[in-house]
Amino acid sequence: MKVNGSVYSDFSGSILQLLQQKNLSAERVAVEYNGDILPREKFVETFPKDEDVIEIVHFVGGG
Amino acid sequence: MLSKQELDEILVKRHGKDAQKRFAASCVGIAGLGGLGSHIAVHLTRLGIGKLVLADFDLVDASNIHRQMYVLSDIGKPKTEALHAHLLQIHPYLSYTLHQTKITTENAASVFQGCDIVCEAFDRADQKAMLINTLLQDLPNTFIVSGNGMAGSASANLIQTTHPMRRLYLCGDGNSDLQDGLGLLSPRVGVCAAHQATMVMRLLLGKTNC
């Protein structure tokens, strides 16, 4: 699968586990899954496959 | 006081007739009227955006003046009202809708319904994520331009506009976090706000690349 434009191999698990592996808090991200925004409550039940394209945006504080 | 017609003529002369027609017909929302949002609002008012929807629950505090567009005599006033008064001094004939309320998953879509673009200008990372998740899900035709990473005193050249999702643009260095003890300083926050306002301007002119 592709995550933020790069090939991400040898991963099996949910989107939530992917975020944990990348040390990202689910409360501070937006995730696009094959072109659609993925609601946060679906992070735990969505298991990406090889052909999937994932975009993760991580937010930092300040404004 | 200039008449509406006189002001319109000045803007058409500077911005071009086609551009001004697009700006005047547009509606842009700003979520959070702090260091980013208050300056974005000034830029968009100077462009003559027809409708601005301005949302913030907070009052102007003495600790805001160093980087937000308020002045000492605004302290204690709602940010929506204080900013509105300044914007009226720049363009009195635009439509300004004020929401002195905290934006939540429940009310975000109704507050920003009808906006072509919403600028995310909150302070906290979790609130930024909440707003963007909610608006991308609930307002399927609205673009979002978000401020992400402008704390500290690193080079202004690190602040960029990117386009990671179809309806989401990010402005900032993507990295400098308030949480890491970095302060927010007026020039760098201003650069980020100007990036956001520039992307709004470009989108309204039909230019979708950063």
Interface residues (C-beta under 8 A of the other chain):
Chain A: N4 S25 E27 R28 V29 A30 E32 G35 I37 P39 R40 E55 V57 H58 F59 V60 G61 G62 G63
Chain B: G32 G34 G35 L36 G37 A121 F122 D123 R124 A125 D126 K128 A129 I132 N133 L136 Q137 S146 G147 N148 G149 M150 A151 P164 M165 R166 L168 L170 G172 G174 N175 S176 D177 L178 Q179 L182 L184 V189
